[in-house]
Amino acid sequence: MNLPEQWIWLPKEHFPNEQTTKYSAFLGGDYRQVIAEFKREYSFSQKVIRARVRVSGDTYFELYLNGEFVCTGPACVGGDFMSNERVRPNFYAWELDLHSDSDTLEFFARVRMLPRKISEYSKGHGGFMLAAELEFDDGTTTVISTDESWKARQNLAFTSSTLYDGRLGVSAYYPAEVITDLWNAQTAPTPPCIEETFFGEDITVAPHEKKEIVLDYDRIHTAYVGVHAVAKGDVSVETLCREQTESPMGMTFIFDRDGYARSPVFFSVGNITVKIKNSADTPAVVRIDLISTHYPVDRVAMTVTDDGDMNDVLDICRHTLKICRQTHHLDSPRHSEPLACTGDYYIDALMTSFTFGDMRLAEFDALRTAELLRHNDGRLFHTTYSLIYVSMLLDIYKFTGKLSLLTDCKDALLLLLRRFETYIGENGLIETPPDYMFVDWIYIDGISMHHPPKALGQTCLNMFYFGALGAAAEIFDVLGESAVAKDCISKRELLRTAINSILFDSEHGVYFEGLNTPTEEHLLAQYMPQNTSKRYYMKHSNVLAAYYGVCDDQLSCELIRKVMTDECEGEIQPYFLHYLFEAIFRCGLRERYTRELAERWKEPVLAFRKGLVEGFVAPEPGYPFDHSHAWGGSPLYSLPKAFTGLLINKAGYDEITLSPSLCGYKSARVEIPTPHGDVICQLEEDKNPTVTCPAAIKLNCDADCIVITV
């Protein structure tokens, strides 16, 4: 839509101290939470049947029309763990198509200015914008926009990030002030999140009584908390939100009369401890609502086996993926980390491809990550995650067939590759990166593999670089840039030689994790510790060697055998097990190892059925894993891939190859969403596999398959 847009805010004359804020929640400074509210009623001589709305706000907004909730927003710009002191160039607006049957439209918006989540980002100034084209029942149209005719006030009750004090009320309404458009908001290519409210029961509290109850939910939700109160005097309602038993997050709500308030930030909620104190001389009634939010789900593809416990594991993975899909993929709603956690979001994208099929959010993540790379000259905070981005970009293209995704991100990809060229030493290996993170969420000899020294991180980083060069070569080949593709292949082969000649220990028959040469003083930093003198032989680098094919197939299979039989050292957390699944598939070992590996999810995941645990082994004593972490849900992708043997030969599922296998199960039914419709594979022991495939897909399938074309 091309509509005239004006941004408004609280008038500076009346609210001189409520104008500016910090760019990021990472930054310090004495910034107060400011909640602004805007309203405007439009009356017409005929009914409005449709409103095409474009809306945005800084930092967060809720929009209501005629008293009904419309959406929250805006779409998150993403962000990294670095460069948050600089304003980012991008900001986003939703475009909505709303339907009406009224001659009156009353818009109301509540806007929080302060970034609270580390995934949130501000332009440094409060603002709100709404523009709409209205269509009347006679076919005529008109355009409206935020301007001085809108009313603006501050909601004084939201005094801090953890307290709503309804006794403080709201300021008077004043004409809104039109402000400079700092945002130039781009249109988000995704729909806003949807909400589902779980209404609680009324809780009656006697005069001067204290009451504590626990509201327990069957699953963890990404959710706002709403509190209704019927009161004549002071009533305090403390809401402590937990996934399980960890330290809570939440808000306290105070009312001295009937009222309702909603938290201006979401929490990760498996249960809520509610502590109510009624200081009044009359009874009070309190109700707690859980307002669950997530990206819209229009389709759920299922993989079902004869193993009920494994089906439960897949269901928990599926639910956790759903609650992590917000305006960008989250690592978890509890942490709400920025978009720079590419390793998480790559796995989320793969899971989505076999579960919900709607890849728009993953595409948007890839585009926003390209913005981060441009913003910081090709660098992301995590070096391995930077390299994983290349595979993520390629795979999303394969799932969708959208060539524009590659062309739009090409310049950022080149920046990334050029940066990594500067890290290559005389020995042909990556030698001088800013860090070696992230490998896995474990500790070795008291050393964190989150940001390991060279001896524990160098080989993995070089393996990821090897994989990125291969993926980049495919991308540039698709783009018709054969010279760049050949250059990537040449660099990849030089790297292969260096890895195999320097980082492989022929006596042990495995790769070791990195050289013991000292790290130069000027490279040492918070996330680059000094190197160690010990040589480590861990599972991680050997899994990646087999996955990326750094070595020949025979050695790859032997490395997987050693990993699966614990002949290599160390634990592997659920995140990194994804690469082991992939290595098993690439090496043709899925019938031998897929079920054995999937079994590792049963005990820890089924012990807590509300959400997906962050890790299987505590990296340090007392570490509280969250249970809303989608990065460990690889079975949701890896099992259907193993059952079907899917290979995408032409992007967008135009041509595929299937080689179905039960992988040790007795039966399995797999649904794979594609742009052409669902591919369905039915497997039963001692029966030929049945494949139902849309006619638009060219299918190559094993000879014993029964193929049904639809």
N, C-alpha and C positions, 0 to 999 in steps of 0.2 A: 504494500500500500504506500502511496505517496501522499501523505497528509501533512498539513502544516502542524508542527510540533513546538510547544513551548514548555519549558520546565519551570516549575514553581517550587517555592519553599516558604517556611515561616518568615513573615516580614521582619527584616533586620531591625526596624525601629522598635518593635515590641519584644524581639527575641535576639538581642545582640550576641548572646553567648551560646546560641544554639545553631550556629551556622556551619562550622567546620568540624572535621573528624580526621582520624588517621586513616591511611590507606589500607592497613592490614592489621589483623588481630595479633600478628607476630610482633608488632611495634609497641614500645612502651609509651609513656606519656599520660598526662592527666586528662583523659577524655571521658566525659560523662555520657551515659546512655541518654539519647533523646528520642522520644516517640512523638512524631508529628501526625496529625490527623487532618484530612482534607475531605470536603464534601461539596457537592453541587447538585441541585435539582433542576431538571429541564422539563418543561411542560409544553405540549404541542396540541394542535387542534385536531390531530388524527393519530392513529395508533402507529407506533414504531414496531415493525415486524422483524427487523434485523439490525444489528450493530456490528460493524467491522472495526474492532478496537485494537489499537496499538498502545502498549503500556509498559512503563519501566519505573524503577525507583532505586534510590541509593540510601542504605545498603540493602534493605529488605523491605518488602511491602506485602500487605494483604489487601485485596480488592473485593469490594462487595457492590452488587447492583440490586436496587430495590430490596435491600435487607438480606439478600441471598449471597452466600460466598461464591466468588468467581475463581480466584486463583491467588497463589503466592508467587513471589518472584524477587528479582529477575533471575534469568539463567546465570549461573555462576561463570565468571570469566576463567576460572581454573586456578591459576597461581602456582607458585613454586615456593620452596623453602628459602629462596634467596631473592634479592633485588626487590623486596617488599617496600623499601623506602622510596622507590621510584613509582610514579604513576604509570599504570599500564595503559596501553593505547585502546584496548577493546572494552566495550560494555554492551549489554544486550537488552533487547525489548521483546516481549511476547506479542504475537499477533493472534487475536482471538476472533472467532465468528460466533456472536451471541444472538440468540433469538428471543424475541419479546412479543408481547401482545398487550401493550399498555401505551397510553398517551403521555405517561410520565416516566422519566428515568431519573433515579436518584443514585448517584455514585458516591461511595465512601471508601476512603483508603487510609490505612494505618501504615506508617513508614518508620522503620527503625534505622537510625543513621549510623550507629556504631557497629563496625565489624565485630562479631562475636565468635564465629567459627573460623578456624584457620583456613578454611576453603573459601571464605567470603572476602570480597574486595570492594573498596570504595574509591571514588575519585577525589575524596577528601572534602566533599561538601554535600550536605543533605539536598535531596531533590526528588521530585516526582513529576511524571509526565503521563498524560493520557490524551490520545487523539482518536476520534472515531468518525466513521462515515455511517450515518443513520439512513435506513431505507424505510419509507412509510408505506402504508397499505395501498396507496394509489400509485406506487412505483417511483415517486419522487425521492430525492435524497438531500441531505444537508450534512455539513461537517461541523463537529464541535472539538474543542481542545481546552486543556487546562490554561487558565489565564487569571486575571485579577478578579473575575467574577466568582471564582472558587473561594470557599471559606477555609481558613487554616487556623489550627490551634495546637497547643502542646498538651499531650496527656501527661499530667504531672505525677500520676500514680506509679508509673514505671520508673522508680527512683534509681534503680541499679540493675545489673544483669541478673540478680537473684531475688529482687523484691518488687512486688506490686502492692502499693499502699493506697487502697481505694478511698481512704479518708482525705487524700490530697486532691482528688478530683481532677478537673481539667481547667485549662485557661479559657478565657473568652475567645470566641471566634473573631478573626480579623480577615480582611481581604488578603488573599495569598499574594506573594510577591513573585513576579516573573524574574527569573534569573538567567544568567548566561548558560548556554548549553555546553557543559563541559564533557558530555557523555557521547554525543553523536552515535547513539546506540544502533548497533547492527541488529538485524532481525535474527532471533534464535531459530534454527531450523528444526526445532523440536517442540512438542506441546508442553504446557506446564504440568506440574505434578497434580495428581488427583488426591482427594481426601476421603477417608471413611471414618466416621465417628462411632466409637464404642461407648454407649451411654452407661454411666454408672448408676448405682442405686442411691436413693436419697439417704443421707446419714443425719439422723436427728441428734443434736447435742444439747443437753439440758443446760440451764443457766449455770455459769461458772464451772462447767464440767470440762475436763480434758479427755479426749478420746483418740486412740490410735488404732488404725486398721491397716491391713495390707491388701491391696488390690493385685491379684495375680492373673496374668494373661497366658493363654496357651502358647503364644509365640512372642518373640521379640518384635517390636515395632519401632520404626522411625516415626516419632509422634510428638505432636504438641500436646500440652496439658491444658484443658479448659476447666475452670472452677465456677460453679454456680453457687450463690449464697442467698439464703433468705434470712435476714438478720435485722435486729433492732438494737444495735450496740456492737462493740468491737468483737470480731471473730477473726482469728488467725488460722490459716490453713497452710501447713507446710507440706509440700509434695516432694518426696525423695525418690527419684527414679533410678532404678538399677536394672541391669540385665539379669544378674544372678544375686551375688552377695557382695559385690565390690563396693568401693566408695561411691556414694550417690552423687547425682547431679539433679538439680531441680530448682524450684522457686518457692518462695513464701508469698501467699496472697492474704491481704488484710482487707476486711470489709466492715463498715459500720452501718450498712443498710443493704437492701436487696441489690444484687449486682452479679455481673459475670465478667470474667477476665480470661484471657488466653495467653499462654506463654509466647513471647516473641521470638523464640528459638526452639528447635526440636531437640528431643532427647532420644536415647536408645533405651526402650522400655520393655522389660520383661515383667517387672512388678513395680508398684508404687506404694511406698509407706506414707500414709497420710496421718499427720498429727494435727488435730484440731483443738483449739482452745477458745471456748466461748466465754468472754468476759462480761457478757451482757446479763441483764436480769430476766431475760425472756429466752425461750428455746430458739435455737437456730437450726436450719436445715442446709446441708452442704451436699453437692453432687460433683463428682470428678468425672470428666469426660476424657477419653483417650482419642486423639485426633490423628489417626494414622495417615501418613503421606508417602507417596512413591510415584515414580514415572508410570504413566498409563500402561495397562496390560490388556491388550485386545486378543491375544492368542497365547495359549500355553501348550507347547509340544511336550509330550510325555515319553519317557523311556521306562518301560516296566519289565521286570524280570520275574523269574519264579522264586527269587529270594526276597521274602518280605522285609527283612531287615535292611537289605540293600535298597529296596524301594523307599524305605523310610529315610535312609541317608540321602538319596537323591531328592526327596521331598524337602528335607531340611536345607540342602544346598540351594534348591530352587527358591525357597522362601527367603533365604538370606540374600541371594542375588537380587530379588525383588526389592527388598528394603534398602539395598545399597544403591539402587538406581534412582537417583534424585535429579537435580538439574545438571549434575555430572555424576559419573560413577564415583561412589565413595569407597574408601577402604573399609570403613564401618561407620555407622551413624554416631557411634560413641567417640571415635577419633575425628572423623570428618576432615581427613587430610586433603591437601590440595591436589590438583590434577597431575602434579609432578610424580606421583606414585604410579608410574606407567606400568610397572610390573604387575600391580594389582589390577589395573584397568584393562590390560591386555587379556588376562585370564577372564575377567568379567565379560569382555567382548566375545571371547570364544564361547563361554557358557551361554551368553545371550543368543548366539547364532543357532544353537541347538535347542533353545528353550522358548524364547519369546519371538524370535525371528525379526523383530523390529530393531534394525541396526542404526537408526538415526542418532541415538544418543552416543553410540560408539564412534560414529562418523564425526559428530560434533566434538567429542573428546580429542580425536585425532587432529581436527582443525585448530582447536584451542591450544593443543600441545605445540603445534607448528608456530602459533603466536608466541608462546613462551620461548621457543628456540630463537625466533627472530629478535625477541626482546633482549636476549642475553647472549647474542653472538654464537648461537649454536650450542649453548651449555644448559644442562639441567643439573639440579643439585645432586641427584644420583647418577653416577656414570653408567652402571649396568642398565638402569632403567632408560637412560638416553638411547642406548643401543637396542633395547627391546622395542622401542618405539618404531623402528624400521620394520620389524616383523609384524607389529600390530597394524601398521599402515597397509602393508601388503595383504595381510589376511582379511582385513575389513574390505579391501577392494575385491578380493576373491569372492567373499560372501555376497557382495552387493553388485559388483560389475560397474561401479560408478567411477569412470575414468577421471572425472573432475576432482575427485578426492586426491588423486595422485598429482594432477597438475597444480592444484591449489597448494599442495604441501611441498612441492619439489624444491623451492628455494630454501625452505627451512631444512630439508633433508641434506642439501648440499652444504649448508652451514655446519650441520652436525658432523658430516663426514670430514670436512676440512679441519674442524677442531680436533678430531681424533687423530688425524695425520700428524698433528703437532706433538702428540704424546709418544710417538714411536722413537725408540732408542736405536743406537747403532747395531744392536743385536737383532733388530727386526721385530721386537716385541713392544707392546705398550709398556713404557718404563716411567713416564713422568706425568701421570694423570693427577688431578686434584684430589682424588680419593679412589677407593676400590669398592665403593658401596653401590648397591646393597647385594649381599650374597644370600644370607638366610638369617632367621631370627633365632640364632643359637650362640652359645659361648663355647670357645675352645681354649682350654688352659687359662680361663678367666678373661679371654679376649673376645670382644664382641664381633661376630661376623656381620653385624649391621654395617660397621665401618672398619674392616679388618686392616691390618698392616699388609705390606706387599707379600709376605710369605704365606698369607692365608687368602689373598684376594686377587693376585696378579693373573693366575691361570684362568680363573673364571672370567675376568674382565676380557682377556684375550679371546676366550671362546665366544663370548657374546659379540665381540667385535668381528670375529670370523663369521658368525651367523648374520650380523647386520650387513656385512659386505655382500654376502650371498643374496639376501633379501633386496638390498639396494640394486644389485645387478638385474634382478628380475623386474624391479620397478622401472628402471631406466630402459630396459628392453621393451617393456610395454609402452613406454612413452616414445619409443622410436629413436632413442638417443643411444645408439649402439656403441659409440666411442666411450661414453661415460660408463656404460655397462661393462665393456671390456676392461676398462681401467679398474673397476671394482673387482672383477674376477682376477685380474693380475695381482692386485694388492692382497686379495684373499689367498692366492696360492703362495705368495711370499710369506704371508703370516702362517699358513699351514706348515711350511718348511721350518720356520722359526720355532713354532710351538712344539713340533715333533722332535726337533733336534735338541732343544734346550729344556723343555718342561716335561718330557717323558723319561721316566726312569726304567730302563730296560731290565735292570736287575729285579725290581719289584713288579714289573709288567703293568704299571699304572702311571698316570700323570700325578705329579705333586702340585701343591697349591700355589707355589710361587718361589721366586729366587730369594736368597737370604742377603743379598747386597743391601748395604745401608741406604736408607732414604735420605736424600740430600736435605740439608737443614732448611733451605728456603721453601721446600715442599711441605714441611711438617705443619699441621694445623689441627683444629679440633677434631676433624674427621679423617685425618691422615696421621696415624700414630707412627712412631719410629718402628722400623722393621725388627723382626726377631731372628735369632740365630738358628732356630729349630726348623727342620724340614718337615712339612705335613703332607700326609697321604690321605686325603679325604674323599668322600663320595662325590662331592659337588662337581669338581672339575672333570671327573671321569664320566658322570652322567651327561655333562654338556658335550664332552668329546664324542660320545656315542650319539647324542641327539643331533648335533650339527654335522657329523661325519667328518671330523677332523682326521680321524684315522680310518683304516680300511674296515670293511664290514665284519671281517673275522674278529679283529681286535675289539670292535665296538660291541659285538655280542659277548665277548669274554669280559669286557668291562662291566656290562650289565649284570652278568652272572656274579661277579665279585661284589657288586653293589647289593644285589638281592640276597646274597649269602653272608653279608656283613664282613667280607674279607677286606673291604675298605673301611676306614675309621669314620666315626661320627654319626650323628643323628641327622635326619632330614625332616624339616617341618612340612606341613601340608602345601605351602606355597611352592617349595622347590620340588615336591613330588610331581608337580605338573610336568616338569621337564623329564622326569623319569618315565612317566606315562608316554610322553612324546618319543623318547628314545626307544622304548619298547616297541612302539608302533612302527617307527622308521626302520628298525632292524628286523622286522618280521617275527617278533617274539610275543605277539599279543595273546596267542592261544596258550602260551606257557606261563606268562607272568601277569596278565591283566587282572584276573580275579584275585590272585594273591595280593597284589598291590592295593586293589580296591578294598580288600578286607581290613586294611589298616584304619579305615574310617569308622568302622562299626563301633568298636568299644568306646572311644572318646566322644564320638558324635552322638551316639544313642544314649550315652549317660546323661546328656542334657539335650532334650529334644526341642528346645525353643529356638535355637539358632546355631550357626556354624562356628565352632571354636577356632580361634586365631591360630593356635598351634597345638601340637600333640605333646610336646615336651617343654616344660617351663624353662626358659633360657636362663633364668636366675631364680634363686629361692624367693618365694612370695610374689613372683610376678603375676599380676592379675590379667590373664588373657581375656580379651573380650569374646563374646559369643555372637557376633554379628559381622563376621569378617568373610566376605565372599571370595577372597583370594585363595582360600583353601578348598574351594568347591569344584576342583578340576574333574571329579568323577561325572559331574553333570555334562561335561563336554567329552571327556576321554572315554567313558563307557559307550555312549552311542557311536562315537567314532570307531572304537574297537569292534563293536558288534557289526557295523556296516562296512568297515574298511574304506570309508569314503575318501576319495581323492577328487578335488575340483580341478578339472582339466582346462576349463574355460571359465573365466570370471563371471559371476552372477549365476552360477549353476547352469550355464548354457550346455556344458558337457561335463559329466561326472563318470567316475568308475566306482563300482561297488564290488566288494569281495566279502560277503557276509560270513560271520563266524560267531558261534555261541561263547567262545572264550572260557569254557568251563562251566557255563550255566546250562540249565535244561531248556529254558525258553526265554525269549526276549521279544519285545515289540518296541520299535524305535520310530518316532516321528521326527522328521527333519524339515523345518520350515525353509522354503526357498522363495525367491521372487516369483517363481512360476507356480507355486503351490507346494503342498506337502509331499515329500518322499517318505513312504512308509515301508518299513522292512519288518516282516514277521518271521521269527526264527523258532523252530521247535526241534527238539532232539529227534533224530531218525526221520526227519522230514526235509524235503527240499525247501530252501528259503523262498518266501514270496515277497516280491518287491512291487509296490504300487508307485508309479512314477508319472508325473505330468508329461503330456505329449511334447511340450515345448523343450524338454530336457533331452539331450542326446545321452542315452544311457549305455555304458559298457558294463556288463555284469558277468559274473561267473556262469559257466554253461549250465550248471545245475539249478540256477535260479528260475522260479516261475515269475514272469514279468507281466504285470497288468498295467496297461497304459490308460491314463484317464485324461 
